[in-house]
Amino acid sequence: MRIRGNDYRMLRPAEDYTPALTVSVVVPAYGGQDKLDLVLEGLAAQTYPASLIEIIVVDNGSSPPLRLPEGASARLVVCEAPGRANARNAGLAEVAGDVIHWLDSDVVLTPGAIEAHMRWHHAAPYLVVTSYIRFTEAPLPDHLDGDLDELFEPAEPHSWIVDLVERTDGLTGNTQRPFSLHVGGATSVNARLIKAAGPMDDDLVLGQDTELGYRLAQAGAVFVPEPRARAYHLGPTMRMRDKPSIDRVSHAFVADRIPAYRWLRSHPGRQWKVPYVAVVVQATTYEQTRATVDALLGCTVADLCVVLTGPWDTLTRDRRAPLRDPALDLVLIRGHYEHEGRVRLAVPESVDPAIPFVLRLPPGWAPGEDTLARLLELAKAEGLGLVQALLEESPDGVVAARLERTAFLARAAIVVKPGEALEDAVDDVSGVVWVDGETYGFTCEPVEILGRRTAYRARTEAQSEAARLAKEVERLRGQVTKWRDEAGRWRKSTVELRREVGTLRRQLAAASRVQKSLRTLLSASVKRALRRKLPD
C-alpha cells in the first residue's frame, strides 16, 4: 500500500495479524529508580509476545547506579556521556529489533500499547507511531496492581499533541510538519528509517526528538497518532513546567537544522546549516555556469545552496602556461566561487538528505528572480513530490528542470517496484506535475541581476509611496468628516426651514380665512348700507 502524503488512513491494519516483527524498547534513565521499576513492570504486562520484545535500559550516569528489578527481562547499558541524546544513541547501538520503541523512564505503558503500535508496523515498513500520553500527579504506587486508570486518574492529556492532531485532521491533510509528532516519551519507529535518518543529534541542547523526527520525515516516514496506545507520564514534563524557556533554548538550535520551521528563519539573507533548497548545476563553460549560478544567488529565495558538480579533484594549477590549460574553465569557476559560502563544489554530486527541496537545473539555463519561489509555492500548496519545468523540446528529446521534494522521493524509493519508474511511485505517494518553463521565468538568455540594493531601493520607494498614500487617505478622511459635518448642518437647517415654512403656511391659511371672513362681512355691510340709501 502506498500512502499519499501523510494520509495513513489508506492503510487498514489487520486486527488479527500474526505478530512477527521484533521490537526493541530503549529506556534512557537518569535516577528515578522508583519510577523506572514501574515502567519495567508496565513493559512486563504487555500483550505483545514477550519473545518479540527486547528491553534496553541505559543508565546515563546515575548516582547511585540504577539496577534492574529481580526477574526483569531487560538489559542494562551504562552511558557516561551526559544527555538524553547520548543515552538513546548508546541504547540504539545495542538494539536488534525490526522496530525501535523510544520510552522515557517515567512513562508507564498500558498493557495493549506496544501491540497497538506493532499493528501499524506490520502494515507498512516506513511508519512512526506515537502513543497518547496522559500526565498524572497521583502518588506513586509500590506496584502496578489493578487497572492503571484507577491508579493514575485523574490525569491531563498531552494537550499539544491533541491540539496538533485535531487541527490537522489527524495529520492526514497537506500538513507541512507531521514530524512534530515524533516525541520520545512513547514513540516507535521502523529500524530501517532510523538507519537511513541517522542517530540523535547529540550537539543539540534541547529539541532532539523534533530534529530526529524531521530527518525521519526526510527519509520517507509517515507519522501515525494511535489513540489505543495509551501511556501515563508520572508527573509533569520539563516543558509543562517552563515552556517559554524551553522554546527559547530549543528554537535557537533547531532553526539551523529544520528548514521547515520557516518562522525561525526570518532573517532575509543569512546562511543555515541545512539550507531550504539545494540547486544542482553541472559546471560547463565559465560564462554559462556563472550566468546560472549568479542568477540563483540573486533570486528571492536566499535560503539555498548551489551544488556545482564537476571533476574538481582532477584540477592542478599550471603556473607556466595557465591560459593554455585545457581545464581553464573549471579553474576559473573554482576560483570564482571557491570562497562563496552558498556554492559547494562536489565530486560526485553530494546533497545533504536533510535539505527538503532539490532543484536540478540543466547547464546554460537560469531562473528568473522569483522563479524558485513560485515553484516552491506550487509544490507546497499541492503537496507535490516532483515539479518538472519544460525548458526545451526538440527531436533529440526534452530538456527540463526538476524540483524534487526529498521526503517524497525517499518514500517512493521505499515502495518502488522492480522495473518501475521512480516518477510513477512519486506520483502515487505525492504527485507529479509539468509546468511551462518560460511561464515560470526560466531562460537561456543573459539575466539582469537586480540584487539586494535594487530591492532595497524599490522597497524604500514603495514605503515612501505607501506613506504618501496613507497621508492622502488621512486628508481625504478629514474632508469626508468635514463634509459629513456640513451635511449634518444642512440637514438640520432643512428641518428648521421646513418647520418655518409649515408655520408660515399655517399663518397664511389663517390669514386667508380671516380675509375671506372680512370680505364676506364687508360685502354684507355694503349691501345693507346700499339698501338703506336707495329708495324703494
Summary of the structure (lengths in Angstrom):
residues: 536
radius of gyration: 38.8
end to end distance: 134.4
largest distance: 160.2
contacts: 1615
relative contact order: 0.08
helix: 43%
strand: 19%
